[in-house]
Amino acid sequence: MKSIREIKIAGLDLKWFVIVAAAVIACCVLGVLPSGMVGAFLFLMIFGALLNQIGNVTPFVKTFLGGGAIVCIFGGAALTYWNIIPAEVSENCSTFMKSAGFLDFYISALITGSILGMNRKLLIKAAIRYLPCIIGAVAAALGLVALFGNIFGMSAGESVAYIGIPIMGGGMGAGAVPIAKVFEGALNIPSETILSRLVPAVALGNALAIVFGGLLDKLGKVFPKLTGNGQLVMTKDDSLKEEKKELNVKGIENYAVGVIISTAFFAFGSLVSALVAKLGLDIHPYAWMIISVAVVKCLGIIPEHYENDAALWYSFVSKNWTAALMLGIGIAYTDMGQIIEAFSPMYLVLVFIVVLGAVIGSGLIGRLVGFYPIEAAITAGLCMANMGGTGDVAVLMAAKRMELMPFAQISSRLGGAFIILMASVLVPIFFR
C-alpha cells in the first residue's frame, strides 16, 4: 500500500488532484465549465484518471473485469444515464469525442505509431496468417450461437442474424448501421426497426469482450505458455521478435513530427476512402490508413527517425490519454439504457456464446498458424466482437496489450467489412 503522499492521479500529487477535481465539480454544478475542447478535455482527463485509479486498485475488478477500462466506460455510461453529470457536460464531451474528432485523433496516433514502431519482418509474417484467424473466430462464433439458439427456442437464422452477425460486425457506425441497411434490403423491414434489435447485442457483446480481455490477461499469467505477453507471433528467430528499443527524444519537436505523421496518414486514409466511395465501395478510412502505414513500413519508405517520432507520440498518447478516452467512450458511445433493456438470462447467454466462440475459434486457428493463442484470441477474436475502434482500445487496455492495436484495427475494420459482405449473402438464405 502506498502512503497518501506517494499517491499520484493523472500525474498530480493527491492533494493537488483533489484541488483541481473540486474546481471542476464546482464549475459543473454552477454551469460554468468551459465549452468546447477545454472543458471536455479537462473533465475527461480528471475523472477518467480517477475512475481508472479506482478500477486498478479494486481487487475483483482489477483481477477479473479489466480494471480501470471497464470502470471508466461503465462509470461514464452510468453518469450520463442517471443524469449525475449535467446534460451540457455530457453533450460537450460527446461532441468532443465525435464531431470534434478526439477519438480519430487518438486512434490515428495508435495505429501509425504502433505499426511504424513494429519489427518490419514481424509485420510481414504476421499479416499473411491473420485472415484465417478472423475466419476461425467468425465461424466458431456464428456456429455456436446457431446451435445454442436452437436449444433456447430461437431459430438458427434469427440467432445468427440478430445476435451473432451484429456482435462480429465491427461496432455501430461501420457495423450495425450498414448491417441494418443490408437487412432492410433483404427483408423489406425498416432499418430503424432492425437496428433496435441489433444495438443491444452490439453493446452487450462489447461489454463482455472487455471482460474477456481482462480474463485472458489473467489466463496468460496462470498459463504462461499460451501468451507472448503482447507478442503475436511464436518464433525462435530473434529477427522476428518485437523490437524493444528505447525511443530517442532529442527535443519537443519529436512530438510535433509524430502528430503530423499520424494525422497525415489519417487524412490520406480519408482521401482514399472518399475516392473509392465514388466507385461504389464504402470502406472506412481506418482501413486505408492501416494499409497505407503497413505498406510504408514494409517498404521502408519513411526514414527511421520519423518512425521513431511517430512511435514516441503513440507512447505519449497511450500513456496519458487512454483513461480520458475510456470515460469519453462511456459517455458518448455506451447507452446504459439499451444494455439494461436487453438484459435477460437467455439473451446474455447467447451473447456470451458468441464472444466465447470468437475467442475459441481465433485462439485455435492462431495456434495452428504460429500465433500465441491468447494474443490471437484478443486481436482476431475479441476485437471482432467489440464495438470497433472504441472497443479495441477498451479491450486492449483491459488485456494490458495496447501494442497489439494494428492487428486489433485489422479485425475491426477489414474484418467488419467482411461481416457486412457475409451478411448480404447469409440473410437472404436464412430468411427467404
VEXMI-160785 format. One record per residue (C-alpha): residue number from 1; x negated, y negated, z. Coordinates in Angstrom, 2 decimals, decimal comma. Layout:
<nodes>
NODE   n      px      py      pz
NODE NUM       X       Y       Z
...
</nodes>
This chain:
<nodes>
NODE   n      px      py      pz
NODE   1    0,00    0,00    0,00
NODE   2   -1,28   -3,43   -0,91
NODE   3   -1,20   -6,21    1,65
NODE   4    1,12   -9,14    0,92
NODE   5   -1,87  -11,30   -0,03
NODE   6   -3,00   -8,82   -2,69
NODE   7    0,34   -8,56   -4,49
NODE   8    0,48  -10,30   -7,86
NODE   9    3,54  -10,58  -10,10
NODE  10    3,19  -11,98  -13,62
NODE  11   -0,43  -12,76  -12,72
NODE  12    0,63  -15,04   -9,85
NODE  13   -0,03  -14,53   -6,15
NODE  14    3,23  -13,57   -4,42
NODE  15    3,59  -16,96   -2,70
NODE  16    3,34  -18,87   -5,96
NODE  17    5,56  -16,41   -7,79
NODE  18    8,29  -16,92   -5,18
NODE  19    7,99  -20,70   -5,57
NODE  20    8,32  -20,52   -9,37
NODE  21   11,16  -17,97   -9,20
NODE  22   13,04  -20,15   -6,71
NODE  23   12,70  -23,13   -9,05
NODE  24   14,06  -21,08  -11,97
NODE  25   17,00  -19,85   -9,89
NODE  26   17,80  -23,42   -8,84
NODE  27   17,76  -24,51  -12,49
NODE  28   20,13  -21,66  -13,41
NODE  29   22,55  -22,43  -10,57
NODE  30   22,63  -26,15  -11,38
NODE  31   22,85  -25,52  -15,14
NODE  32   19,67  -27,43  -15,96
NODE  33   17,40  -24,60  -17,15
NODE  34   15,88  -25,92  -20,41
NODE  35   17,49  -24,58  -23,55
NODE  36   15,59  -23,00  -26,42
NODE  37   12,28  -21,22  -26,13
NODE  38   11,10  -22,95  -22,93
NODE  39   13,97  -21,87  -20,70
NODE  40   14,40  -18,42  -22,26
NODE  41   10,70  -17,56  -22,16
NODE  42   10,33  -18,77  -18,57
NODE  43   13,37  -16,82  -17,37
NODE  44   12,33  -13,61  -19,17
NODE  45    8,70  -13,84  -18,04
NODE  46    9,53  -14,40  -14,36
NODE  47   12,43  -12,00  -13,88
NODE  48   11,10   -9,42  -16,35
NODE  49    7,91   -9,26  -14,27
NODE  50    9,94   -8,97  -11,06
NODE  51   12,15   -6,12  -12,33
NODE  52    9,12   -4,41  -13,83
NODE  53    7,36   -4,57  -10,47
NODE  54   10,42   -3,14   -8,71
NODE  55   10,66   -0,26  -11,18
NODE  56    6,97    0,54  -10,92
NODE  57    7,00    0,83   -7,11
NODE  58   10,37    2,58   -6,61
NODE  59    9,48    6,28   -6,05
NODE  60   12,13    8,21   -8,03
NODE  61   12,46    5,57  -10,72
NODE  62    8,73    5,25  -11,40
NODE  63    8,25    9,03  -11,44
NODE  64   11,22   10,30  -13,43
NODE  65   13,05    7,41  -15,11
NODE  66   10,29    5,45  -16,81
NODE  67    9,60    2,87  -14,10
NODE  68    9,74   -0,80  -14,98
NODE  69   11,02   -0,33  -18,54
NODE  70   14,35    1,16  -17,58
NODE  71   14,84   -1,25  -14,66
NODE  72   14,20   -4,26  -16,92
NODE  73   16,58   -3,05  -19,63
NODE  74   19,47   -1,90  -17,48
NODE  75   18,88   -4,68  -14,99
NODE  76   19,23   -7,19  -17,82
NODE  77   22,35   -5,45  -19,14
NODE  78   23,88   -5,45  -15,65
NODE  79   23,05   -9,12  -15,03
NODE  80   24,90  -10,01  -18,23
NODE  81   27,82   -7,58  -17,93
NODE  82   28,74   -8,60  -14,37
NODE  83   28,06  -12,30  -15,05
NODE  84   25,37  -12,51  -12,37
NODE  85   23,45  -14,96  -14,53
NODE  86   25,20  -17,97  -16,13
NODE  87   26,59  -17,38  -19,62
NODE  88   24,46  -20,18  -21,09
NODE  89   21,28  -18,48  -19,78
NODE  90   22,16  -15,09  -21,27
NODE  91   23,20  -16,73  -24,55
NODE  92   19,96  -18,68  -24,71
NODE  93   17,92  -15,52  -24,04
NODE  94   19,90  -13,64  -26,71
NODE  95   19,26  -16,40  -29,23
NODE  96   15,56  -16,39  -28,35
NODE  97   15,39  -12,62  -28,86
NODE  98   17,42  -12,51  -32,07
NODE  99   17,65  -15,59  -34,29
NODE 100   14,57  -17,25  -32,77
NODE 101   12,60  -14,10  -33,62
NODE 102   10,80  -13,21  -30,39
NODE 103   11,40   -9,51  -30,99
NODE 104    9,96   -9,74  -34,53
NODE 105    7,00  -11,76  -33,20
NODE 106    6,28   -9,09  -30,59
NODE 107    6,75   -6,10  -32,92
NODE 108    4,58   -7,64  -35,66
NODE 109    1,73   -8,06  -33,15
NODE 110    2,07   -4,46  -32,00
NODE 111    2,30   -2,92  -35,48
NODE 112   -0,50   -4,95  -37,02
NODE 113   -2,88   -4,79  -34,08
NODE 114   -2,34   -1,14  -33,29
NODE 115   -2,80    0,02  -36,91
NODE 116   -5,81   -2,19  -37,62
NODE 117   -7,33   -1,05  -34,33
NODE 118   -6,98    2,65  -35,22
NODE 119   -9,61    5,04  -36,48
NODE 120   -9,24    4,95  -40,29
NODE 121   -9,80    8,70  -40,76
NODE 122   -7,31    9,46  -37,98
NODE 123   -4,64    7,29  -39,60
NODE 124   -5,00    9,03  -42,97
NODE 125   -4,99   12,53  -41,49
NODE 126   -2,05   11,94  -39,16
NODE 127    0,22   10,26  -41,71
NODE 128    0,18   13,27  -44,05
NODE 129    1,51   15,58  -41,33
NODE 130    4,02   13,21  -39,77
NODE 131    7,04   13,67  -42,06
NODE 132    7,50   17,38  -41,17
NODE 133    7,74   16,34  -37,50
NODE 134   10,56   13,92  -38,30
NODE 135   12,40   16,59  -40,31
NODE 136   11,95   19,05  -37,44
NODE 137   13,40   16,54  -34,97
NODE 138   16,44   15,82  -37,16
NODE 139   17,12   19,49  -37,97
NODE 140   16,96   20,59  -34,32
NODE 141   19,00   17,63  -33,03
NODE 142   21,83   17,98  -35,56
NODE 143   21,83   21,79  -35,40
NODE 144   22,12   21,86  -31,61
NODE 145   24,82   19,18  -31,39
NODE 146   26,88   21,02  -34,04
NODE 147   26,59   24,25  -32,02
NODE 148   27,43   22,70  -28,64
NODE 149   30,14   20,51  -30,17
NODE 150   31,97   23,68  -31,20
NODE 151   31,55   25,08  -27,69
NODE 152   33,16   21,94  -26,23
NODE 153   36,04   21,95  -28,71
NODE 154   34,70   19,34  -31,15
NODE 155   34,17   20,31  -34,79
NODE 156   30,61   20,64  -36,03
NODE 157   31,19   17,89  -38,59
NODE 158   32,59   15,45  -36,04
NODE 159   29,81   16,02  -33,52
NODE 160   27,14   15,64  -36,19
NODE 161   28,74   12,58  -37,82
NODE 162   29,76   10,62  -34,73
NODE 163   27,07   11,64  -32,24
NODE 164   24,07   13,24  -33,95
NODE 165   23,64   11,01  -37,00
NODE 166   24,05    7,62  -35,25
NODE 167   21,61    8,59  -32,48
NODE 168   18,98    9,67  -35,01
NODE 169   19,74    6,76  -37,34
NODE 170   17,26    4,10  -36,24
NODE 171   19,28    1,84  -33,94
NODE 172   22,06   -0,65  -34,67
NODE 173   21,20   -3,14  -37,43
NODE 174   19,17   -0,69  -39,51
NODE 175   21,09    2,41  -38,38
NODE 176   24,66    2,41  -37,04
NODE 177   25,86   -0,56  -39,12
NODE 178   24,77    0,80  -42,55
NODE 179   25,83    4,31  -41,48
NODE 180   29,32    2,94  -40,74
NODE 181   29,37    1,47  -44,26
NODE 182   28,42    4,88  -45,67
NODE 183   31,25    6,49  -43,69
NODE 184   33,69    3,80  -44,84
NODE 185   32,99    4,56  -48,49
NODE 186   33,29    8,31  -47,99
NODE 187   36,28    8,40  -45,61
NODE 188   38,25    5,25  -46,56
NODE 189   38,29    4,16  -42,91
NODE 190   37,37    0,56  -41,96
NODE 191   33,74    0,32  -40,92
NODE 192   34,73   -1,56  -37,74
NODE 193   36,75    1,45  -36,57
NODE 194   33,91    3,82  -37,32
NODE 195   31,33    1,55  -35,70
NODE 196   33,28    1,54  -32,43
NODE 197   32,73    5,31  -32,31
NODE 198   29,06    5,14  -33,25
NODE 199   27,89    2,41  -30,86
NODE 200   28,33    4,36  -27,56
NODE 201   26,31    7,26  -28,96
NODE 202   23,51    4,90  -30,03
NODE 203   23,47    3,16  -26,64
NODE 204   23,54    6,35  -24,57
NODE 205   21,01    8,05  -26,85
NODE 206   18,69    5,10  -26,41
NODE 207   19,09    5,26  -22,61
NODE 208   18,34    8,97  -22,50
NODE 209   15,39    8,56  -24,87
NODE 210   13,84    6,09  -22,43
NODE 211   14,40    8,54  -19,56
NODE 212   12,88   11,36  -21,63
NODE 213    9,85    9,15  -22,30
NODE 214    9,16    8,96  -18,58
NODE 215    9,79   12,67  -18,14
NODE 216    7,40   13,60  -20,96
NODE 217    4,70   11,45  -19,37
NODE 218    5,28   13,38  -16,13
NODE 219    5,20   16,70  -18,04
NODE 220    1,84   15,78  -19,54
NODE 221    0,40   15,30  -16,07
NODE 222    1,67   18,72  -14,97
NODE 223    0,54   20,48  -18,18
NODE 224   -2,50   18,54  -19,50
NODE 225   -2,97   20,86  -22,49
NODE 226    0,27   19,57  -24,03
NODE 227   -0,87   15,97  -24,29
NODE 228   -3,62   13,90  -25,84
NODE 229   -2,86   11,06  -23,39
NODE 230   -1,93    8,72  -26,23
NODE 231   -3,88   10,51  -28,97
NODE 232   -1,59   12,17  -31,53
NODE 233   -3,95   14,45  -33,48
NODE 234   -5,51   17,53  -31,88
NODE 235   -9,08   17,67  -33,13
NODE 236  -12,59   18,57  -32,07
NODE 237  -14,02   16,32  -34,75
NODE 238  -15,35   13,25  -32,94
NODE 239  -14,96   11,17  -36,10
NODE 240  -11,20   11,72  -35,93
NODE 241  -10,75   10,78  -32,30
NODE 242   -9,28    7,45  -31,36
NODE 243  -11,91    4,78  -31,05
NODE 244  -12,33    3,36  -27,53
NODE 245  -14,44    0,35  -28,36
NODE 246  -14,46   -2,90  -26,44
NODE 247  -12,72   -5,76  -28,18
NODE 248  -15,02   -8,68  -28,91
NODE 249  -13,82  -12,07  -27,63
NODE 250  -16,00  -14,89  -28,95
NODE 251  -13,53  -17,69  -28,34
NODE 252   -9,91  -18,79  -28,19
NODE 253   -9,80  -18,82  -31,99
NODE 254   -9,84  -15,00  -31,94
NODE 255   -6,28  -15,07  -30,63
NODE 256   -5,22  -17,65  -33,22
NODE 257   -6,54  -15,44  -36,03
NODE 258   -4,67  -12,49  -34,53
NODE 259   -1,41  -14,46  -34,55
NODE 260   -1,93  -15,48  -38,18
NODE 261   -2,74  -11,94  -39,34
NODE 262    0,19  -10,30  -37,55
NODE 263    2,79  -12,86  -38,65
NODE 264    1,39  -12,92  -42,21
NODE 265    1,91   -9,16  -42,52
NODE 266    5,48   -9,55  -41,25
NODE 267    6,09  -12,32  -43,80
NODE 268    4,67  -10,08  -46,54
NODE 269    6,98   -7,25  -45,45
NODE 270    9,94   -9,63  -45,62
NODE 271    8,88  -10,77  -49,10
NODE 272    8,64   -7,22  -50,45
NODE 273   11,94   -6,29  -48,78
NODE 274   13,68   -9,22  -50,46
NODE 275   12,22   -8,39  -53,88
NODE 276   13,10   -4,71  -53,62
NODE 277   16,64   -5,59  -52,45
NODE 278   17,23   -7,17  -55,85
NODE 279   16,70   -3,69  -57,31
NODE 280   19,42   -2,29  -55,07
NODE 281   17,12   -0,81  -52,38
NODE 282   17,74   -2,11  -48,86
NODE 283   14,61   -1,25  -46,87
NODE 284   13,75   -3,05  -43,64
NODE 285   10,78   -5,49  -43,64
NODE 286    9,19   -3,49  -40,80
NODE 287    8,83   -0,52  -43,15
NODE 288    6,99   -2,60  -45,75
NODE 289    4,86   -4,18  -43,04
NODE 290    3,82   -0,74  -41,79
NODE 291    2,99    0,41  -45,31
NODE 292    1,02   -2,71  -46,17
NODE 293   -1,00   -2,72  -42,92
NODE 294   -1,72    1,01  -43,29
NODE 295   -2,85    0,60  -46,91
NODE 296   -5,10   -2,32  -46,00
NODE 297   -6,58   -0,33  -43,12
NODE 298   -7,11    2,85  -45,15
NODE 299   -8,79    0,94  -48,00
NODE 300  -10,92   -1,15  -45,64
NODE 301   -9,81   -4,41  -47,25
NODE 302   -9,87   -6,64  -44,16
NODE 303  -13,26   -7,38  -42,54
NODE 304  -13,83   -5,63  -39,23
NODE 305  -13,95   -8,86  -37,22
NODE 306  -10,44   -9,74  -38,41
NODE 307   -9,26   -6,27  -37,42
NODE 308  -10,80   -6,96  -34,01
NODE 309   -8,83  -10,22  -33,70
NODE 310   -5,54   -8,53  -34,60
NODE 311   -6,19   -5,77  -32,06
NODE 312   -7,12   -8,38  -29,45
NODE 313   -3,86  -10,25  -29,98
NODE 314   -1,92   -6,96  -29,77
NODE 315   -3,63   -6,21  -26,45
NODE 316   -2,67   -9,63  -25,06
NODE 317    0,95   -9,37  -26,17
NODE 318    1,36   -5,81  -24,92
NODE 319   -0,10   -6,57  -21,50
NODE 320    1,60   -9,90  -20,80
NODE 321    4,93   -9,98  -22,62
NODE 322    6,30   -6,43  -22,53
NODE 323    8,30   -6,85  -19,31
NODE 324    9,82  -10,09  -20,65
NODE 325   10,76   -8,32  -23,86
NODE 326   12,35   -5,43  -21,93
NODE 327   14,54   -7,82  -19,97
NODE 328   15,46   -9,57  -23,22
NODE 329   16,45   -6,24  -24,75
NODE 330   18,71   -5,59  -21,78
NODE 331   20,37   -9,00  -22,05
NODE 332   20,64   -9,28  -25,84
NODE 333   20,94   -5,73  -27,15
NODE 334   22,30   -3,46  -24,40
NODE 335   26,07   -3,51  -23,79
NODE 336   26,72   -2,02  -20,36
NODE 337   30,45   -2,03  -21,06
NODE 338   30,09    0,27  -24,07
NODE 339   27,91    2,66  -22,09
NODE 340   30,39    2,80  -19,20
NODE 341   33,36    3,21  -21,55
NODE 342   31,79    6,14  -23,41
NODE 343   30,65    7,87  -20,27
NODE 344   32,23   11,31  -19,82
NODE 345   30,62   14,64  -18,90
NODE 346   31,18   16,23  -22,32
NODE 347   30,02   13,18  -24,27
NODE 348   26,96   12,77  -22,09
NODE 349   26,02   16,44  -22,52
NODE 350   26,27   16,19  -26,31
NODE 351   24,13   13,04  -26,38
NODE 352   21,64   14,82  -24,12
NODE 353   21,60   17,79  -26,51
NODE 354   20,79   15,51  -29,46
NODE 355   17,85   13,89  -27,66
NODE 356   16,63   17,24  -26,33
NODE 357   16,84   18,72  -29,83
NODE 358   14,78   15,83  -31,20
NODE 359   12,12   16,48  -28,55
NODE 360   12,03   20,25  -29,14
NODE 361   12,04   20,08  -32,94
NODE 362    9,35   17,42  -33,23
NODE 363    7,22   18,95  -30,48
NODE 364    7,21   22,43  -32,04
NODE 365    6,57   21,23  -35,59
NODE 366    3,99   18,78  -34,28
NODE 367    2,08   21,60  -32,63
NODE 368    2,17   23,61  -35,88
NODE 369    0,68   20,74  -37,90
NODE 370   -2,02   19,95  -35,35
NODE 371   -0,46   17,25  -33,16
NODE 372   -0,25   17,21  -29,41
NODE 373    3,35   18,31  -28,64
NODE 374    4,11   15,53  -26,16
NODE 375    2,83   12,74  -28,42
NODE 376    4,72   14,28  -31,36
NODE 377    7,90   14,54  -29,28
NODE 378    7,60   10,91  -28,15
NODE 379    6,98    9,43  -31,59
NODE 380    8,74   11,69  -34,12
NODE 381   11,45   12,75  -31,63
NODE 382   12,36   10,06  -29,10
NODE 383   11,55    7,19  -31,45
NODE 384   14,06    8,65  -33,92
NODE 385   16,67    8,93  -31,15
NODE 386   16,30    5,42  -29,71
NODE 387   17,52    2,01  -30,89
NODE 388   14,87    1,15  -33,45
NODE 389   12,17   -1,39  -32,66
NODE 390   13,60   -2,32  -29,27
NODE 391   13,88    1,31  -28,26
NODE 392   10,36    2,07  -29,48
NODE 393    8,90   -0,48  -27,10
NODE 394   11,01    0,83  -24,20
NODE 395   10,24    4,50  -24,84
NODE 396    6,51    3,93  -25,29
NODE 397    6,40    1,76  -22,19
NODE 398    8,24    4,45  -20,19
NODE 399    5,85    7,09  -21,56
NODE 400    2,84    4,79  -20,96
NODE 401    1,67    5,26  -24,56
NODE 402    2,02    1,87  -26,27
NODE 403   -0,88    2,73  -28,60
NODE 404    1,49    5,07  -30,48
NODE 405    3,52    2,11  -31,83
NODE 406    2,55    2,62  -35,51
NODE 407    3,96    6,16  -35,52
NODE 408    6,98    5,08  -33,49
NODE 409    7,78    2,47  -36,13
NODE 410    7,41    5,03  -38,93
NODE 411   10,10    7,07  -37,14
NODE 412   12,42    4,14  -36,54
NODE 413   12,16    2,51  -39,95
NODE 414   11,32    5,15  -42,55
NODE 415   12,96    7,92  -40,54
NODE 416   16,06    5,76  -40,11
NODE 417   16,25    5,21  -43,86
NODE 418   16,04    9,00  -44,31
NODE 419   19,01    9,46  -41,96
NODE 420   21,13    6,92  -43,86
NODE 421   20,39    8,74  -47,12
NODE 422   21,21   12,09  -45,49
NODE 423   24,48   10,71  -44,08
NODE 424   25,62    9,69  -47,55
NODE 425   25,21   13,34  -48,59
NODE 426   26,49   15,12  -45,47
NODE 427   29,61   13,09  -44,65
NODE 428   31,49   13,96  -47,88
NODE 429   30,55   17,63  -47,40
NODE 430   31,79   17,77  -43,81
NODE 431   34,98   15,71  -44,18
NODE 432   36,30   16,46  -47,66
</nodes>
